[in-house]
Amino acid sequence: MPSSPSQNPDEQPGLLKILASVFSGVLFGLFLSKFDTPTKNDGEPIHPKDNPRPETTLGSLQVPATPQVPPTPTQHYYPDRRKDSTPRWKKWTEIVAVCIAGGLLIANAFVTVGTWKAAKAARDAARIADATLKANSISAWRDQRAWIVASANHTVQFEGPIAIEIFLDNLGKTEAKNLDGFVGIKIVKKGEVPDLAEKTWKAHIKINVLVPRFHKPVRIPAMKESPEGRPQQILTSEIANGLRDGSVSMLVYGTLNYIDAWKTLHWIKFCDSIGAYNQTPPNPCGDYNGTDENEPK
């Protein structure tokens, strides 16, 4: 009896070939799974279907392909991290350069602070020296400058027009130049409060140079306002008796300007009373007195 086709001994080697091919494909897939799957087009994995595989001779027999999924990286595994290949000597060179730059920056900061402190100390020392020199100069200037004072002669001539003699003295050690000013005489009764700032007639005084320790008398007439002009005040019996009993006084007051040897401008305001003038407040004569505080520049 003839044998069936499945029992044909000629077909056994073909089946063995098919089994050997399948077994080889499985081994090859397991072998590939042990390696990292190369990436393609921005990290997309290449699937096994893209790799050439040996085809079996039997078309009806298909072996399922094992998916080639790369292993999940652990927390400390970075597949995209590249190994740093910078030489060690270059790293140390960069570190040393950074340290040197930082040291220079810190040193520069210390030098800047030290320079600022030194400059401030120099400025303070210069300011103190200037203040000391100026104080010494001011002290010497005050000792040497011209000092003008004015006073009235209390001796009154009891007849004719009234005229009062005033004395100008330079108490300093240097001359006073271009002395210029006005002096007035006001007759007041007891209890009156005269206005020494009003614009009444005053005698003009002008002296080119007043040398130190020089006593210069200047005669000043007493004038009065009247419709006829400014006639000189006559010493009447009423005025004379008032000067004797204290009911009438004569105030001699004025303002003088002058320049010292350092070309500094000065002024003095003075007021002196002849007779028993009421000195109780308000006291316009005492309040009128004063002098400047100008110092050389």
LINSUL-V597544 format. One record per pair of residues at least 4 apart in sequence whose C-alpha atoms are under 8 Angstrom apart, sorted by the first residue. I is the first residue (numbers start at 1). GAP is how many residues later the second one is. Records with the same first field share a line. If there is no record, write none. Layout:
I: GAP, GAP
This chain:
3: 4, 5
4: 4
6: 5
8: 4
11: 4
12: 4
13: 4
14: 4
15: 4
16: 4
17: 4
18: 4, 38, 39, 40
19: 4
20: 4
21: 4, 33, 35
22: 4, 34, 41
23: 4
24: 4
25: 4, 28, 29
26: 4
27: 4
28: 4
29: 4, 37
30: 4
31: 4
33: 4, 35, 36, 37
36: 34
37: 8, 9, 31, 33
38: 7, 8
39: 4, 5, 6, 7
40: 4, 5, 6
46: 4
47: 4, 20, 21
48: 17, 19, 20
56: 5
73: 4, 5, 6
86: 4, 5
87: 4
88: 4
89: 4
90: 4
91: 4
92: 4
93: 4
94: 4
95: 4
96: 4
97: 4
98: 4
99: 4
100: 4
101: 4
102: 4
103: 4
104: 4
105: 4
106: 4
107: 4
108: 4
109: 4
110: 4
111: 4
112: 4
113: 4
114: 4
115: 4
116: 4
117: 4
118: 4
119: 4
120: 4
121: 4
122: 4
123: 4
124: 4
125: 4
126: 4
127: 4
128: 4
129: 4
130: 4
131: 4
132: 4
133: 4
134: 4
135: 4
136: 4
137: 4
138: 4, 157, 158
139: 4
140: 4
141: 4
143: 29, 30
144: 28, 29, 30
145: 27, 28, 29, 30, 115, 116, 117
146: 24, 25, 26, 27, 28, 29, 30, 66, 114, 115
147: 22, 23, 24, 25, 29
148: 20, 21, 22, 23, 24, 28, 120
149: 19, 20, 21, 22, 119
150: 16, 17, 18, 19, 120
151: 15, 16, 17, 119, 120, 121
152: 12, 13, 14, 15, 100, 120, 121
153: 11, 12, 13, 14
154: 10, 120
156: 6, 7, 8
157: 5
158: 77, 82
159: 75, 76, 77
160: 74, 75
161: 60, 61, 71, 72, 73, 74
162: 59, 60, 70, 71, 72, 73
163: 56, 57, 58, 59
164: 55, 56, 57, 58, 88
165: 52, 53, 54, 55
166: 51, 52, 53, 54
167: 48, 49, 50, 51
168: 46, 47, 48, 49, 50
169: 43, 44, 45, 46, 47
170: 5, 6, 40, 41, 42, 43, 44, 45
171: 41, 42, 43
172: 40, 41
173: 39, 40
174: 37, 38, 86, 87
175: 34, 35, 36, 37, 85, 86
176: 33, 34, 35, 36, 82, 83, 84, 85
177: 30, 31, 32, 33, 81, 82, 83, 84
178: 28, 29, 30, 31, 79, 80, 81
179: 26, 27, 28, 29, 30, 31, 77, 78, 79, 80
180: 24, 25, 26, 27, 76, 77, 78
181: 23, 24, 25, 73, 74, 75, 76
182: 20, 21, 22, 23, 72, 73, 74
183: 19, 20, 21, 22, 37, 69, 70, 71, 72
184: 17, 18, 19, 36, 38, 68, 69, 70
185: 17, 35, 36, 37, 38, 65, 66, 67, 68
186: 36, 64, 65, 66
187: 61, 62, 63, 64
188: 4, 6, 60, 61, 62, 63
189: 58, 59, 60
190: 56, 57, 58, 59, 87, 88
191: 87
193: 89, 90, 91
194: 90
195: 89
196: 57, 88, 89, 92
201: 22, 23, 29
203: 17, 18
210: 4
221: 11, 12
222: 10, 11
223: 7, 8, 9, 10
224: 6, 7, 8, 9
225: 4, 5, 6
226: 4, 5
235: 4, 5
236: 4
237: 4
238: 4
239: 4, 9
240: 4
241: 4
242: 4, 5, 6, 7
243: 4, 5, 6, 31, 32, 33
244: 31
245: 31
246: 29, 30, 31
247: 29, 30
248: 27, 28, 29
249: 24, 25, 26, 27, 28
250: 23, 24, 25, 27
251: 20, 21, 22, 23, 34
252: 19, 20, 21, 22
253: 16, 17, 18, 19, 32
254: 15, 16, 17
255: 12, 13, 14, 15
256: 11, 12, 13
257: 8, 9, 10, 11
258: 7, 8, 9
259: 4, 5, 6, 7
260: 4, 5, 6
262: 34
263: 33
264: 30, 31, 32
265: 29
266: 25, 26, 27, 28
267: 24, 25
268: 21, 22, 23, 24
269: 19, 20, 21, 22
270: 18, 19, 20
271: 14, 15, 17, 18
272: 13
273: 4, 12
278: 5
279: 4
283: 4
284: 4
285: 4
